[in-house]
Amino acid sequence: MYIITATFEAEAALGRAGELLALGDSPERLAERLGATRDLDMIKIGVAPSPFKQVTTDLQRIKKFVEIEEQIAEIKEDKSMLRFLGTGFKEKQIAKLEEARRKLGALIEAPVWFYKQPRVQLLAAIRDYALDGSQQGDAAWVDLPEEQLVFPIAKMFETADLTFAQALIEQLERPLKDVDPKFLLEKFEGNRSISFDFEKSVALYYTPAPSH
């Protein structure tokens, strides 16, 4: 996967993110700074604190789904104690577990709901703004395997990481001016910005292909 790598100035990135977060009481100015005046309504909603406890509920559901999948696999592979109770009992237990899994619904609904939230979209835009204002002019294309790219929120949903979710929810529910800029850059996700490595002062990001 081809992406762009560039060095960035940590203080500049944190400063630019902090400046925009501080504009929580002035959504019109925030929209202007982001170049997103057409999205003012979304920004106004994103500025206002909103509850994100649904993330915990969704992750608990995902965790239960994964546990059921593991139980079904164990029974089918004869790794469960049920192997001693006969094929009929195993089939009934698998059917019971499959019904419980079905009742949990489609897991894709959880991240789809999350990424559509105006607060999430606004913070992603602020993160990209911080990237654009802190690069050092040495951007270069690199080819990296996708597995080397880290997307903290996507990983949270994949692994049902409730510990990370609590830290994320705390930040999301704060007044905009109180969101931690470093958490935003290190632990969040952007529309274009992938990662900020503060130890190496290197950022990874992608850019849309030019339209013709």
C-alpha positions as CSV (number, residue, x, y, z in Angstrom):
1,M,0.0,0.0,0.0
2,Y,1.5,3.3,-1.0
3,I,1.2,6.2,1.5
4,I,3.1,9.3,2.2
5,T,5.6,9.8,5.0
6,A,6.9,13.2,6.2
7,T,8.7,14.6,9.3
8,F,6.6,17.0,11.3
9,E,7.2,19.5,14.1
10,A,5.6,18.2,17.2
11,E,5.0,21.5,18.9
12,A,3.5,22.9,15.7
13,A,1.1,20.0,15.4
14,L,0.0,20.1,19.0
15,G,-0.3,23.9,18.8
16,R,-2.5,23.9,15.7
17,A,-4.7,21.2,17.1
18,G,-5.0,23.1,20.4
19,E,-5.9,26.3,18.6
20,L,-8.8,24.7,16.8
21,L,-10.0,22.8,19.9
22,A,-10.1,26.1,21.7
23,L,-12.6,27.5,19.2
24,G,-15.3,25.3,20.6
25,D,-17.3,28.3,21.6
26,S,-17.0,29.8,18.1
27,P,-18.1,27.2,15.5
28,E,-18.3,29.8,12.7
29,R,-14.6,30.6,13.2
30,L,-13.7,27.0,13.6
31,A,-15.5,26.2,10.3
32,E,-13.5,29.0,8.6
33,R,-10.2,27.8,9.9
34,L,-11.0,24.3,8.6
35,G,-12.2,25.6,5.3
36,A,-15.5,23.9,5.9
37,T,-18.1,26.6,6.1
38,R,-20.4,24.5,4.0
39,D,-20.3,22.0,6.9
40,L,-21.2,24.5,9.6
41,D,-24.3,22.7,10.7
42,M,-22.2,19.5,11.3
43,I,-19.5,21.5,13.1
44,K,-22.1,23.1,15.4
45,I,-23.3,19.6,16.4
46,G,-19.8,18.3,16.7
47,V,-18.8,21.1,19.0
48,A,-21.6,20.3,21.4
49,P,-20.7,17.5,23.9
50,S,-22.7,14.3,23.3
51,P,-22.8,10.9,25.0
52,F,-20.8,8.0,23.6
53,K,-21.7,5.3,26.1
54,Q,-23.1,3.3,23.1
55,V,-19.5,2.5,22.2
56,T,-19.2,0.4,25.4
57,T,-22.5,-1.3,24.8
58,D,-21.4,-2.1,21.2
59,L,-18.0,-3.5,22.3
60,Q,-19.6,-5.7,24.9
61,R,-21.8,-7.1,22.1
62,I,-18.8,-7.6,19.8
63,K,-16.9,-9.3,22.6
64,K,-19.9,-11.7,23.2
65,F,-20.0,-12.4,19.5
66,V,-16.3,-13.3,19.4
67,E,-16.8,-15.6,22.5
68,I,-19.7,-17.4,20.8
69,E,-17.6,-17.8,17.6
70,E,-14.8,-19.3,19.6
71,Q,-17.2,-21.7,21.4
72,I,-18.7,-22.8,18.1
73,A,-15.2,-23.4,16.6
74,E,-14.2,-25.5,19.7
75,I,-17.3,-27.7,19.4
76,K,-16.8,-28.2,15.7
77,E,-13.1,-29.0,16.1
78,D,-13.9,-31.4,19.0
79,K,-11.8,-29.3,21.4
80,S,-14.8,-29.0,23.8
81,M,-15.9,-31.4,26.5
82,L,-19.1,-31.8,24.5
83,R,-17.3,-34.3,22.2
84,F,-18.0,-36.9,24.9
85,L,-21.8,-36.3,24.8
86,G,-22.4,-37.5,21.2
87,T,-23.0,-35.8,17.8
88,G,-26.7,-35.0,18.5
89,F,-25.9,-33.0,21.6
90,K,-23.1,-31.2,19.8
91,E,-25.4,-30.2,17.0
92,K,-28.0,-28.9,19.4
93,Q,-25.5,-26.8,21.2
94,I,-24.1,-25.4,18.0
95,A,-27.6,-24.5,16.9
96,K,-28.2,-22.8,20.2
97,L,-25.0,-20.8,19.9
98,E,-25.7,-19.8,16.3
99,E,-29.1,-18.5,17.3
100,A,-27.5,-16.4,20.1
101,R,-25.0,-15.1,17.6
102,R,-27.8,-14.1,15.2
103,K,-29.6,-12.2,17.9
104,L,-26.5,-10.0,18.4
105,G,-27.1,-8.5,15.0
106,A,-24.7,-7.1,12.4
107,L,-21.4,-6.1,14.0
108,I,-20.7,-3.6,11.2
109,E,-23.4,-1.3,12.6
110,A,-21.2,-0.3,15.6
111,P,-18.3,1.3,13.7
112,V,-20.7,2.7,11.0
113,W,-22.6,4.5,13.8
114,F,-19.4,5.7,15.4
115,Y,-17.7,7.2,12.4
116,K,-20.9,9.0,11.4
117,Q,-21.0,11.0,14.6
118,P,-20.4,14.8,14.0
119,R,-18.0,15.0,17.0
120,V,-15.9,12.2,15.5
121,Q,-15.9,13.8,12.0
122,L,-14.9,17.2,13.5
123,L,-12.0,15.7,15.5
124,A,-10.8,13.9,12.4
125,A,-10.8,17.2,10.5
126,I,-8.9,19.0,13.2
127,R,-6.3,16.1,13.2
128,D,-5.8,16.6,9.5
129,Y,-5.4,20.3,10.0
130,A,-2.7,19.7,12.5
131,L,-0.9,17.5,10.0
132,D,-1.0,20.0,7.2
133,G,0.4,22.8,9.4
134,S,3.3,20.9,10.9
135,Q,5.0,19.1,7.9
136,Q,8.6,19.9,7.2
137,G,8.5,19.7,3.4
138,D,10.1,16.4,2.9
139,A,7.1,14.3,2.0
140,A,7.9,11.1,0.1
141,W,5.9,8.1,-1.1
142,V,6.6,4.8,0.7
143,D,5.3,1.3,0.2
144,L,4.2,-0.3,3.4
145,P,2.3,-3.5,4.1
146,E,-1.2,-2.7,5.4
147,E,-0.6,-4.7,8.6
148,Q,2.0,-2.2,9.6
149,L,-0.5,0.6,9.7
150,V,-2.2,1.2,13.0
151,F,-5.7,2.5,13.2
152,P,-6.5,2.7,17.0
153,I,-10.2,3.0,16.8
154,A,-10.6,0.3,14.1
155,K,-8.5,-2.0,16.2
156,M,-10.7,-1.2,19.2
157,F,-13.7,-2.4,17.4
158,E,-11.9,-5.5,16.0
159,T,-10.6,-6.6,19.5
160,A,-13.4,-5.2,21.6
161,D,-10.9,-3.3,23.6
162,L,-13.0,-1.9,26.5
163,T,-10.0,-0.3,28.3
164,F,-9.1,1.9,25.3
165,A,-12.8,2.6,24.8
166,Q,-13.1,4.2,28.2
167,A,-10.2,6.5,27.5
168,L,-11.6,7.4,24.1
169,I,-15.1,8.0,25.4
170,E,-13.7,10.3,28.1
171,Q,-12.1,12.5,25.5
172,L,-15.1,12.4,23.1
173,E,-17.5,13.6,25.9
174,R,-15.3,16.5,27.0
175,P,-16.0,20.1,26.0
176,L,-14.1,20.6,22.8
177,K,-11.6,22.9,24.4
178,D,-10.7,20.3,27.0
179,V,-9.9,17.5,24.5
180,D,-6.2,16.5,24.8
181,P,-4.4,17.5,21.6
182,K,-1.8,14.7,22.0
183,F,-4.4,12.1,22.5
184,L,-6.1,13.3,19.4
185,L,-2.9,13.0,17.4
186,E,-1.6,9.8,18.8
187,K,-4.8,7.8,19.5
188,F,-7.5,9.0,17.2
189,E,-7.9,8.7,13.4
190,G,-8.1,11.3,10.6
191,N,-9.7,11.5,7.2
192,R,-6.1,11.6,5.7
193,S,-3.7,11.5,8.6
194,I,-2.8,7.9,9.6
195,S,-0.3,8.3,12.4
196,F,1.9,10.7,14.3
197,D,5.1,9.2,15.7
198,F,6.3,11.7,18.3
199,E,9.5,9.8,19.1
200,K,10.6,9.9,15.5
201,S,8.7,13.0,14.5
202,V,7.4,11.2,11.5
203,A,3.8,11.3,10.2
204,L,2.1,8.9,7.8
205,Y,-0.8,10.0,5.7
206,Y,-2.5,9.6,2.3
207,T,-3.9,12.1,-0.1
208,P,-6.7,11.8,-2.6
209,A,-5.7,11.3,-6.2
210,P,-6.1,14.4,-8.3
211,S,-9.4,14.7,-10.1
212,H,-9.4,15.0,-13.9
